[in-house]
Amino acid sequence: MSITNDDIRREFLAAGFEIKAGHDDLKPYVYEAARRVIALAVAAERARWIAAVLEALPAPQAMAFIAHATRAQRNSGAATRGRRSR
């Protein structure tokens, strides 16, 4: 599921943000900040999930899980290396 600008606008307006007179939308940095906060929340949830999985696994499987995740992360970084970040 992707969160759209419409979703972000609706939530920010519901929380009390206002669109200034003469403007028809929130400032672009509001959307960027919202997406950054969402990314932080997703990363935190992913870390909690991984910790729960590791706690539930016997040590040998936990070590295999960590090794696999490390390889996968290293390989995904190689595909994007050299790209400029947004």
Phi and psi in degrees as a GROMACS rama.xvg file:
@    title "Ramachandran Plot"
@    xaxis  label "Phi"
@    yaxis  label "Psi"
@TYPE xy
-105.973  138.896  SER-2
-93.2635  123.901  ILE-3
-94.1017  168.511  THR-4
-59.8892  -36.0184  ASN-5
-60.6531  -41.547  ASP-6
-62.2564  -46.8532  ASP-7
-63.3486  -47.0092  ILE-8
-57.8058  -47.1145  ARG-9
-58.1553  -45.7532  ARG-10
-68.6876  -40.49  GLU-11
-68.2898  -39.977  PHE-12
-65.9575  -38.7202  LEU-13
-64.7477  -27.7997  ALA-14
-87.1874  -0.0826168  ALA-15
110.311  -5.44479  GLY-16
-64.9706  151.998  PHE-17
-128.328  147.924  GLU-18
-88.7637  124.029  ILE-19
-64.285  149.643  LYS-20
-56.4252  136.96  ALA-21
87.8912  -6.0103  GLY-22
-113.414  154.262  HIS-23
-112.879  6.39546  ASP-24
-159.662  168.413  ASP-25
-69.7218  159.165  LEU-26
-66.5386  147.868  LYS-27
-56.962  -33.0484  PRO-28
-67.0201  -22.5643  TYR-29
-65.8332  -43.7383  VAL-30
-66.1384  -41.0323  TYR-31
-63.3786  -44.0927  GLU-32
-62.4036  -42.1351  ALA-33
-61.0362  -44.1169  ALA-34
-65.6261  -34.3839  ARG-35
-67.3641  -40.7509  ARG-36
-65.194  -41.2423  VAL-37
-60.807  -43.2522  ILE-38
-61.7584  -39.7241  ALA-39
-63.391  -42.9919  LEU-40
-64.4414  -41.4263  ALA-41
-63.9676  -43.612  VAL-42
-63.5239  -41.1056  ALA-43
-64.432  -42.0572  ALA-44
-65.9871  -40.2098  GLU-45
-61.9188  -41.6346  ARG-46
-64.2157  -41.3565  ALA-47
-63.0948  -40.6714  ARG-48
-64.4429  -45.4578  TRP-49
-62.049  -43.3404  ILE-50
-60.4294  -41.9411  ALA-51
-64.6562  -41.2367  ALA-52
-63.0734  -45.9561  VAL-53
-63.8154  -37.9013  LEU-54
-65.5938  -31.7255  GLU-55
-81.5739  -19.3531  ALA-56
-89.7726  146.527  LEU-57
-62.7408  154.142  PRO-58
-50.2006  -46.9002  ALA-59
-61.0964  -40.8049  PRO-60
-70.2603  -35.6415  GLN-61
-62.4064  -43.1486  ALA-62
-64.7917  -38.9308  MET-63
-65.3738  -40.0378  ALA-64
-60.881  -46.1173  PHE-65
-62.6702  -44.623  ILE-66
-61.8137  -43.8923  ALA-67
-63.6433  -46.3462  HIS-68
-63.1315  -38.3988  ALA-69
-65.2967  -43.9001  THR-70
-62.9699  -43.9345  ARG-71
-63.2716  -41.1146  ALA-72
-66.6817  -42.4678  GLN-73
-61.7019  -43.4286  ARG-74
-66.9044  -38.3277  ASN-75
-69.9608  -31.2734  SER-76
-68.4317  -33.2162  GLY-77
-65.8877  -33.3093  ALA-78
-71.156  -27.3709  ALA-79
-105.164  -3.03681  THR-80
-58.4839  138.182  ARG-81
91.7379  -12.8257  GLY-82
-79.8797  146.384  ARG-83
-79.383  139.933  ARG-84
-80.1796  154.369  SER-85
